[in-house]
């Protein structure tokens, strides 16, 4: 991302946005004098990968709503983000439609009565698949960072599993945790 002063916090992506506010990524990029955007690649019902089904506590083969996005910074691809939602909360909603969700998914989920209570994240790194390399315009030796996020409601029910495949170059992941 080539901006050493840019410190991103996951929290802004987990809190519903006020009426008329843009999505968290567009707003964060603008705060850093950059242009954030995204392209919705797909939306609809799918059978998720097994690790996603397990995270969402669903039986293998059960369909979920997926939203696949290409995240852009100044017009260049920096991330592939695949968000999966249990059908019981997302089927038949704007999340399943091939269009932008005003304020983002977290805002829509809150309007539907599903508010995040806590989040689990894991971070790994690996070499990209050929599809990822092409989509993110990476070189042969460029690794990717995978951030897997599980959002759970206040009563510990899975609401969203998101797998973000990010360009690793100039990327800093910094976590600030409040204890007690």
Helices and strands as residue ranges (DSSP letters): G 10-13, H 24-31, E 36-47, H 50-55, E 63-73, E 76-86, H 87-90, G 94-96, H 105-111, E 116-127, H 130-135, E 143-153, E 158-167
